[in-house]
Structure formats: C-alpha cells, structure tokens
Amino acid sequence: MKLWWNNEKGSQSIELIGALPLFLLMIIIVWQCAMVASAALSAKAAAMEGARAAMVEGDYDRAARNMLGSYEVTSVSSSSVGSDYVQVSVTLNAPLLMSDKLFNTSGLSLPITSKVTVRKESKEEDE
C-alpha cells in the first residue's frame, strides 16, 4: 500500500489535462482581443474616410461603408458642429469568436463606435 502512494507515474498527464483548458482559454481571449482591436481600427478608418467625404460635402455614408468591407455596419451618421466642423460617427458590430458556431447565440455582438470631427473645406470661387 505504501508503494502506491509514492508512485508518481502519470502525474504529468494529469497536470497537462488540468492546465490545457486554461491554456486554450487564454489563446481564445487573446484572439478575441485582437479581433476587437482590428474592428476598432477599421471603424476609426471608416469614420475618417467618411469625414473626408463630408468635409467636401460628398457622400459620407458610402465612403464609410466602402472602407468597412465585411463588417456589419449598424449606423453611419453625420452632424455639423458649429458652422465650420463636421462630425461623422460609425458604429459596427465586432465579430465574436464564440457566437453562432459553438453556442447558438445569434444576437450576441460587440458594438464599436468611432467618431471623427474635421473642419469643412471653405468654398472659394476662382475668378
């Protein structure tokens, strides 16, 4: 009986089985953070592109949506800030790693909003 208590065969396998789910969870969390950061950068770039279009009174909605590509865009809006500035806001849904495929959670998403304010171009007539 004493030999059975001191036997350590297979202890590394038990430790691996205990640590492996935590390691995989850590990888999933890091990957999700990278996906959200990428979506945030894309939202910022789309808001900037929309603001550039709105600055010269162009189609800011189409310019912002063209920058986003495959992201699900919730809203693109523009508003005037005073008489010289325009603000464009872009809201998109960031993809979640554990959404539809594993847990059947179709309504679960992470909304990301980015706002950019730029000064309007002055309308000067060439004579």
C-alpha positions in Angstrom: 0.0 0.0 0.0 2.8 2.4 0.8 4.3 1.9 -2.7 1.0 3.0 -4.3 1.1 6.4 -2.5 4.6 7.2 -3.6 4.1 6.2 -7.3 4.1 9.3 -9.5 3.6 7.6 -12.8 1.2 9.6 -15.0 1.3 12.7 -12.8 2.5 14.9 -15.8 -0.5 13.7 -17.8 -2.9 14.7 -15.1 -1.3 18.1 -14.8 -1.5 18.6 -18.6 -5.2 17.7 -18.6 -5.7 20.3 -15.9 -3.7 23.0 -17.5 -4.7 22.5 -21.1 -8.2 24.1 -20.9 -6.8 27.2 -19.2 -4.1 27.5 -21.9 -6.8 27.2 -24.6 -9.0 29.7 -22.9 -6.1 32.2 -22.8 -5.5 31.7 -26.5 -9.2 32.3 -27.2 -9.2 35.5 -25.1 -6.1 36.9 -26.8 -7.5 36.1 -30.3 -10.8 37.8 -29.4 -9.0 40.9 -28.2 -7.1 41.0 -31.5 -10.4 40.8 -33.4 -11.9 43.6 -31.4 -8.8 45.8 -31.9 -8.9 45.2 -35.6 -12.6 46.1 -35.7 -11.9 49.3 -33.7 -9.1 50.3 -36.1 -11.4 49.7 -39.1 -14.2 51.7 -37.5 -11.7 54.6 -37.0 -10.5 54.4 -40.6 -14.1 54.3 -41.9 -15.1 57.3 -39.7 -12.0 59.2 -41.0 -12.9 58.4 -44.6 -16.5 59.4 -44.1 -15.3 62.7 -42.5 -13.1 63.4 -45.5 -16.1 62.9 -47.8 -18.4 65.0 -45.6 -15.7 67.7 -45.4 -16.2 68.4 -49.1 -20.0 67.7 -48.9 -19.7 64.3 -50.6 -21.5 61.0 -49.8 -20.1 60.3 -46.4 -22.3 57.2 -45.9 -21.0 55.4 -49.0 -17.4 56.4 -48.3 -17.5 55.0 -44.7 -19.3 51.8 -45.7 -16.8 51.1 -48.6 -13.9 51.2 -46.1 -15.5 48.6 -43.8 -15.9 45.8 -46.3 -17.1 42.7 -44.4 -18.0 44.2 -41.1 -21.7 44.5 -40.2 -22.4 48.3 -40.1 -25.0 49.4 -37.7 -25.1 53.1 -38.4 -23.2 55.9 -40.2 -24.2 59.4 -39.2 -23.0 62.9 -39.8 -23.7 66.1 -37.8 -22.5 69.7 -38.0 -20.5 71.0 -35.1 -20.9 74.8 -35.3 -20.5 76.2 -38.8 -17.0 75.1 -39.6 -16.8 71.5 -38.4 -18.5 68.2 -39.3 -18.6 65.1 -37.2 -19.0 61.5 -38.6 -19.9 58.6 -36.4 -19.6 55.0 -37.4 -21.0 52.1 -35.4 -20.3 48.5 -36.3 -20.6 45.1 -34.8 -17.3 43.3 -34.0 -17.3 39.6 -34.6 -17.3 37.4 -31.6 -15.3 34.2 -31.7 -17.8 32.2 -29.7 -21.0 33.4 -31.3 -23.2 31.4 -33.7 -21.0 28.4 -34.4 -20.4 27.0 -30.9 -23.1 28.3 -28.6 -26.0 29.2 -30.9 -26.1 32.8 -29.7 -27.2 34.7 -32.8 -27.9 38.1 -31.1 -24.6 38.4 -29.3 -22.2 41.0 -30.7 -19.9 43.8 -29.6 -20.8 47.2 -30.9 -17.9 49.6 -31.6 -18.4 53.3 -32.2 -15.9 55.7 -33.6 -16.3 59.5 -34.1 -14.2 61.9 -36.1 -14.5 65.6 -36.3 -12.9 67.6 -39.1 -13.1 71.1 -40.4 -15.1 71.8 -43.5 -13.4 73.0 -46.7 -14.1 76.6 -47.4 -16.0 77.3 -50.6 -13.8 79.7 -52.5 -14.8 80.8 -56.0 -11.9 81.1 -58.5 -12.3 84.3 -60.5 
